[in-house]
Amino acid sequence: MSELMRPTFDSQLIEKYGGEGPRYTSYPTAVQFNDQFTEASYRDAIRESNELPIPPALSLYIHVPFCTSPCFYCACNRVITRSATAGQEFLVSLEKELRLTAPRFDDDRPVRQLHLGGGTPTFLSTEQIRQLMALLRSHFHFAADAEIGLEVDPRTVDPAGIRELKAMGFNRISIGIQDLDPKVQKAVNRIHDTALVSSVLGAARGVGFGSISIDLIYGLPMQTTAGFAKTIETVINMQPDRISLFNYAHLPHLFKAQRQLDESLLPTPATKLAIFRNTLNRLLDAGYEFIGMDHFAKPDDSLVKAKKNGTMVRNFQGYSTHGGLDLVSFGPSAISQVGDSFAQNHRKLEDWNISLLEGRMPVARGLTRTTDDRIRADVIERIMCDGALDFHGVERDYQLVFRRYFASELEQLEEMAGDGLIEWTEQGFAVTADGLLFLRAIARHFDAYLSSGSKSRGRFSRIV
């Protein structure tokens, strides 16, 4: 990224535009999902997708909900257990869900992407992950060049396990570190040493994983600018292909685990902002490119190439190079997106299991997008992914006059243009270097649900 695209972190702009907002991994966001969307609704969405002239290929997501110990910052749907049988019982239920769902998709729709998330996917033993992969391959046809990735907790896998994962077909890996400072690790109940992380990453590189990502979180208890700077230097020396730098959202009213944190140890807003500013600048200096929001990647990474050629998309796994796929998800709380429909499974493991025992697809809620939702979803995705918006493209795709359809939204954006966050162009607008920090704030102007009421208040993290 050139110096011209380096944000300046203007304190007045951050005060004005840095409030809460959705991360826009979907539009409408999951806050809008409702229980009027049922198993029958999901079946209809799959049938309609199959009937398209050229049905899209598939992306699979498996939510493995288990962890052996709680991380106090966690906002994920997970079950804390040390049960020796939990993993095998999960696979039995997963096979039931696969049998109910997979046959509904036509056989000629290949899987181009698979991601295992959680929870902790490597809570499952190597043999259980092998069983899981065999189950998936027995129900779906995988493309030869499919992207197959998973998240790993470095405490739950060793170099030998990494080699076995590669032999199973995994080619992308995301390693959850969060912070390497022992004081921070103790405060959030996630303790591991740097040598452990380095050995896992080195093993992944040694066996030829195509992309290695490291996940970090800033804003955790006991974090300081100096302490996090040391973590960043260590991570840069490890040379991962991608780095995710997540902004910790302290929402204890929503996430019970966070109530165990000592709020007095959280960094001040000023310190948290300084950590983000220093880290962003250091990663740019080290040659990483700022993809957007909280994602960084090396210049030769496929994510950077996708951003530059306009094919990057945003979904429930964050930024992705694979657009135009139907997302089919399995496991408790997992969200599918098939065509214009979102289907979310029951969140609780028990409810998910009961549905499957009764022979029902475990859909708890969801939503089918309206035409207006679809238009706004495309607009928001292009802002989040391209940092720009071409009005003519939207007009061509939806047969509308952009300046008339979004007249009030464009009027609201004038203030952001005056503050130097966007620049009007002949075709639409482009986000400036300072505006890169506020992609979510820019995109939310096109969110009809936020402007129509306060239902979502208190549900989202701060933008900056």
C-alpha positions in Angstrom: 0.0 0.0 0.0 1.4 3.4 -0.9 1.9 6.2 1.6 -1.1 7.9 0.1 -3.3 5.1 1.5 -2.0 5.3 5.0 -4.7 6.5 7.5 -3.8 9.5 9.7 -6.0 8.5 12.7 -7.5 11.9 13.1 -9.0 12.0 16.7 -11.9 14.2 15.8 -13.0 11.9 12.9 -12.7 8.9 15.2 -14.8 10.6 17.8 -17.4 11.5 15.2 -17.6 8.3 13.1 -16.0 5.6 15.3 -19.1 4.4 17.1 -20.7 1.0 16.9 -21.7 -0.6 13.6 -22.1 -4.0 12.0 -19.2 -5.9 10.6 -21.3 -6.7 7.5 -20.5 -10.3 7.1 -24.0 -10.4 5.7 -26.8 -8.0 4.8 -29.3 -8.0 6.4 -27.2 -8.8 9.5 -28.1 -11.8 11.7 -29.9 -9.4 14.1 -32.7 -9.3 11.5 -33.1 -13.1 11.4 -36.5 -14.4 12.6 -38.2 -17.7 13.4 -40.7 -17.3 10.6 -38.0 -18.7 8.4 -38.3 -22.5 8.8 -36.9 -25.8 7.6 -39.4 -25.6 4.8 -38.1 -22.2 3.8 -34.6 -23.5 3.6 -35.7 -26.5 1.5 -37.4 -24.1 -0.9 -34.3 -22.0 -1.1 -32.2 -25.0 -2.0 -34.7 -26.1 -4.7 -34.8 -22.7 -6.2 -31.0 -22.6 -6.3 -30.8 -26.0 -8.0 -33.3 -24.7 -10.7 -31.1 -21.8 -11.7 -29.8 -22.1 -15.3 -26.3 -22.5 -13.9 -26.5 -23.3 -10.2 -23.5 -21.9 -8.2 -20.8 -24.1 -6.8 -20.7 -24.7 -3.0 -18.8 -23.5 0.0 -19.1 -25.6 3.2 -18.7 -24.5 6.8 -18.6 -26.9 9.7 -19.0 -25.4 13.2 -17.2 -27.6 15.8 -18.6 -26.1 19.0 -16.2 -27.6 21.6 -13.4 -26.1 23.7 -11.6 -27.7 26.6 -11.3 -24.4 28.5 -13.0 -21.0 28.2 -11.2 -18.0 26.7 -12.8 -15.1 28.7 -12.9 -12.7 25.7 -14.8 -15.2 23.5 -18.0 -14.2 21.7 -18.3 -17.5 19.8 -20.9 -20.2 20.3 -19.0 -22.9 22.1 -19.4 -25.7 24.7 -16.7 -26.1 27.3 -16.0 -29.8 28.0 -13.3 -32.4 28.5 -15.6 -35.3 27.6 -13.8 -38.1 25.9 -16.9 -38.9 23.9 -18.1 -35.5 22.9 -16.2 -35.4 19.6 -17.5 -38.8 18.4 -21.1 -38.0 19.5 -20.8 -34.8 17.4 -19.8 -36.7 14.3 -22.8 -39.0 14.7 -25.1 -36.0 14.8 -23.2 -34.3 12.0 -23.7 -37.4 9.8 -27.5 -37.1 10.4 -27.4 -33.4 9.3 -25.4 -34.3 6.2 -27.9 -37.0 5.3 -30.8 -34.6 5.7 -29.3 -31.7 3.8 -26.6 -32.8 1.3 -28.9 -34.9 -1.0 -31.0 -31.8 -1.6 -28.2 -30.2 -3.6 -27.7 -31.5 -7.1 -24.8 -33.8 -7.6 -23.1 -31.6 -10.2 -22.5 -28.7 -7.8 -18.8 -29.0 -6.7 -17.4 -27.8 -3.4 -14.8 -25.1 -4.0 -14.3 -24.1 -0.4 -14.5 -25.7 3.0 -13.8 -24.2 6.4 -13.8 -25.7 9.8 -14.4 -23.2 12.6 -15.6 -23.2 16.2 -15.1 -23.5 19.0 -11.9 -25.4 18.4 -12.0 -27.7 15.4 -8.8 -29.3 16.7 -10.7 -30.3 19.8 -11.5 -33.3 17.5 -8.7 -35.9 17.4 -6.7 -36.4 14.2 -8.7 -39.6 13.5 -12.0 -37.8 14.1 -11.1 -35.0 11.7 -10.2 -37.7 9.2 -13.7 -39.3 9.8 -15.2 -35.8 9.3 -13.5 -35.3 6.0 -14.5 -38.8 4.8 -18.1 -38.0 5.7 -18.0 -34.7 3.7 -16.4 -36.4 0.7 -19.1 -39.1 0.8 -21.8 -36.5 0.5 -20.3 -33.8 -1.7 -18.0 -33.7 -4.7 -14.9 -31.6 -4.1 -13.2 -29.7 -6.9 -9.6 -30.7 -7.4 -8.4 -27.2 -6.5 -10.8 -26.7 -3.6 -9.7 -24.4 -0.8 -9.8 -26.5 2.4 -9.0 -24.6 5.6 -9.4 -24.8 9.4 -8.8 -22.8 12.5 -6.4 -24.3 15.1 -5.6 -23.5 18.7 -1.8 -24.1 18.9 -2.3 -25.8 22.2 -4.3 -28.6 20.6 -2.0 -29.6 17.7 1.6 -30.5 17.2 3.8 -30.6 14.1 2.9 -34.3 13.5 -0.8 -33.3 13.6 -0.1 -30.5 11.1 1.4 -33.0 8.7 -1.6 -35.3 9.0 -4.0 -32.4 8.4 -2.1 -31.6 5.2 -2.3 -35.2 4.1 -6.1 -35.1 4.5 -6.3 -32.3 2.0 -6.2 -29.2 4.1 -4.3 -26.4 2.4 -5.1 -23.3 4.5 -4.7 -22.8 8.2 -5.6 -20.0 10.7 -3.7 -20.0 14.0 -5.4 -18.3 16.9 -2.8 -16.4 19.0 -4.6 -13.3 20.2 -1.5 -12.0 22.1 1.9 -13.4 23.1 2.3 -11.4 26.3 2.0 -13.9 29.2 0.2 -11.3 31.4 -2.5 -10.8 28.8 -2.8 -14.6 28.2 -3.3 -15.1 32.0 -5.9 -12.4 32.1 -8.0 -14.0 29.3 -7.3 -17.6 30.3 -5.5 -18.6 27.1 -1.9 -19.5 27.9 0.6 -20.7 25.3 4.2 -19.8 24.6 5.8 -18.4 21.5 7.9 -21.5 20.8 4.6 -23.5 20.6 3.1 -21.1 18.1 6.3 -21.0 16.1 6.6 -24.8 15.9 3.0 -25.1 14.6 3.5 -22.3 12.0 6.8 -23.7 10.9 5.3 -27.2 10.5 2.5 -25.7 8.4 5.0 -24.0 6.2 7.2 -27.0 6.0 4.5 -29.3 4.6 3.3 -26.7 2.1 0.1 -25.1 3.4 -0.9 -22.6 0.7 -1.9 -19.9 3.1 -1.0 -19.4 6.8 -3.0 -16.9 8.8 -2.5 -15.6 12.4 -5.4 -14.2 14.4 -4.7 -11.4 16.9 -7.0 -9.3 19.2 -6.4 -5.8 20.5 -8.2 -4.3 23.4 -7.8 -7.2 25.8 -7.0 -6.8 29.5 -3.4 -5.9 30.5 -2.5 -4.9 26.9 -0.2 -2.0 26.5 1.3 -0.3 23.4 4.8 -1.6 24.2 3.6 -5.1 25.0 1.6 -5.5 21.9 4.4 -4.0 19.8 6.6 -6.9 21.0 3.9 -9.4 19.9 3.7 -7.8 16.5 7.4 -7.9 16.0 7.4 -11.6 16.8 4.5 -12.3 14.5 6.2 -10.4 11.6 9.3 -12.5 12.1 7.1 -15.6 11.7 6.1 -14.3 8.3 2.4 -15.5 8.0 0.7 -14.9 4.7 -2.2 -13.1 6.4 -2.8 -11.4 9.7 -6.3 -10.7 11.2 -6.2 -7.9 13.8 -9.6 -8.1 15.5 -11.0 -5.3 17.7 -12.1 -6.8 21.0 -15.8 -5.9 21.6 -16.6 -6.0 25.3 -20.3 -7.0 25.4 -20.7 -8.9 28.7 -24.5 -8.4 28.5 -24.4 -10.7 25.4 -21.5 -13.0 26.1 -21.3 -14.7 29.5 -17.6 -15.6 29.3 -16.7 -11.9 29.1 -18.2 -11.3 32.6 -15.1 -13.1 34.0 -12.8 -10.4 32.8 -11.7 -7.6 35.2 -13.0 -4.5 33.4 -10.5 -2.3 35.3 -7.7 -4.0 33.4 -9.1 -3.2 30.0 -6.9 -0.6 28.1 -8.3 2.9 27.9 -9.9 3.9 24.6 -6.8 6.0 23.9 -4.4 3.1 24.5 -6.6 0.8 22.4 -6.5 3.2 19.6 -2.8 3.7 19.9 -2.3 -0.1 19.7 -4.3 -0.3 16.5 -2.5 2.7 14.9 0.9 1.5 15.8 0.2 -2.0 14.6 -1.3 -0.9 11.3 1.6 1.3 10.6 4.1 -1.4 11.6 2.4 -4.0 9.3 2.4 -1.6 6.4 6.1 -0.9 7.0 6.8 -4.6 7.0 5.2 -5.0 3.6 1.7 -6.2 4.4 -1.2 -4.7 2.6 -4.2 -3.4 4.4 -7.1 -5.4 3.0 -9.8 -3.5 5.0 -11.1 -3.3 8.5 -8.8 -5.8 10.3 -7.3 -7.9 7.6 -3.7 -7.7 6.3 -1.9 -9.8 3.7 1.4 -10.1 1.8 1.3 -8.6 -1.6 1.5 -12.0 -3.4 -1.4 -13.4 -1.4 -4.6 -14.4 -3.3 -6.6 -12.0 -1.1 -4.6 -9.0 -2.2 -4.9 -10.1 -5.8 -8.7 -10.5 -5.4 -9.0 -7.1 -3.9 -7.1 -5.5 -6.8 -9.1 -7.2 -9.5 -12.5 -6.6 -7.8 -13.3 -10.2 -7.0 -12.9 -10.1 -3.2 -16.2 -10.8 -1.3 -17.3 -10.7 2.3 -19.1 -13.4 4.1 -19.4 -15.1 7.5 -15.7 -16.1 7.4 -14.7 -12.5 6.7 -13.0 -11.5 3.5 -12.8 -14.2 0.9 -11.5 -14.8 -2.6 -14.5 -17.1 -3.5 -17.5 -15.2 -4.6 -20.8 -16.4 -6.1 -21.0 -19.6 -4.1 -23.9 -21.0 -2.1 -22.7 -21.4 1.6 -23.9 -24.6 3.2 -23.2 -24.8 6.9 -23.5 -27.5 9.5 -23.3 -27.7 13.3 -25.0 -25.7 16.1 -25.5 -22.0 15.3 -24.0 -22.4 11.8 -25.4 -20.0 9.2 -26.0 -21.0 5.5 -26.6 -18.6 2.6 -28.3 -20.2 -0.3 -29.4 -17.7 -3.0 -31.1 -14.9 -1.2 -31.9 -16.9 1.9 -30.1 -17.2 5.2 -30.7 -20.2 7.4 -29.3 -20.4 10.9 -29.2 -23.7 13.0 -30.2 -23.9 16.6 -27.5 -22.3 18.7 -27.7 -24.8 21.6 -26.0 -28.2 21.1 -28.9 -29.9 22.8 -31.5 -28.3 20.5 -29.5 -29.1 17.4 -29.2 -32.7 18.5 -32.9 -33.0 19.2 -33.9 -31.7 15.8 -31.6 -34.3 14.2 -32.9 -37.2 16.3 -36.4 -36.2 15.2 -35.3 -36.3 11.6 -35.6 -32.5 11.1 -33.1 -30.1 9.5 -32.0 -28.1 12.6 -33.1 -24.7 11.2 -34.0 -22.3 14.0 -34.4 -19.0 12.2 -33.4 -17.1 9.1 -34.5 -14.6 6.4 -35.2 -14.3 2.7 -33.9 -11.1 1.2 -36.2 -8.7 -0.6 -35.1 -7.0 -3.8 -34.2 -3.9 -1.8 -32.1 -6.1 0.5 -30.3 -7.6 -2.4 -29.5 -4.2 -3.9 -28.3 -2.8 -0.6 -26.3 -6.0 0.1 -24.4 -5.5 -3.2 -23.7 -1.9 -2.5 -22.5 -2.6 1.1 -20.2 -5.4 -0.1 -18.6 -3.3 -2.7 -17.9 -0.6 -0.2 -16.4 -3.1 2.3 -14.4 -4.9 -0.4 -13.4 -2.3 -3.0 -13.3 0.8 -0.9 -15.3 2.4 -3.8 -18.7 2.3 -5.4 -19.6 2.4 -9.1 -23.1 3.8 -9.4 -23.3 2.7 -13.1 -22.7 -1.0 -12.2 -25.6 -1.0 -9.7 -27.8 0.7 -12.2 -26.9 -1.8 -14.9 -27.5 -4.8 -12.6 -30.8 -3.6 -11.1 -32.3 -1.3 -13.7 -32.6 1.7 -11.4 -31.4 5.3 -11.2 -28.9 5.2 -8.4 -29.0 8.9 -7.5 -32.8 8.7 -7.3 -33.0 5.4 -5.5 -30.4 6.4 -2.9 -31.1 10.1 -2.8 -31.3 10.4 1.0 -28.2 8.2 1.5 -26.1 10.3 -0.9 -27.2 13.4 0.9 -26.0 11.9 4.2 -22.7 11.0 2.7 -22.0 14.7 1.8 -20.8 15.2 5.4 -18.3 12.4 5.1 -17.1 13.8 1.8 -16.7 17.2 3.5 -14.6 15.5 6.2 -12.4 13.9 3.6 -13.5 10.3 4.1 -14.8 9.8 0.5 -14.2 11.5 -2.8 -16.9 11.9 -5.4 -16.0 10.5 -8.9 -17.7 10.6 -12.2 -18.9 7.0 -11.6 -19.6 7.2 -7.9 -17.2 7.6 -5.0 -13.9 6.3 -3.7 -12.9 5.9 -0.1 -9.8 8.0 0.9 -6.9 6.9 3.1 -8.6 8.3 6.2 -11.8 6.7 5.1 -10.4 3.2 5.2 -10.8 3.2 9.0 -14.5 4.0 8.6 -15.6 1.5 5.9 -18.4 0.2 8.3 -19.5 3.8 9.0 -19.7 4.5 5.3 -21.5 1.3 4.5 -24.1 1.7 7.3 -25.6 4.7 5.5 -27.0 2.1 3.1 -28.4 -0.1 5.9 -32.2 0.4 5.9 -32.6 -1.5 9.1 -30.3 0.7 11.2 -32.1 3.8 10.0 -35.6 2.4 10.7 -35.2 1.8 14.4 -33.0 1.0 17.4 -33.4 -2.8 17.6 -29.7 -3.3 16.9 -28.4 -0.8 19.4 -25.8 -2.4 21.8 -25.3 -5.4 19.5 -22.3 -4.3 17.6 -18.6 -3.5 18.3 -17.0 -0.1 17.8 -15.9 0.8 14.3 -12.6 2.3 15.5 
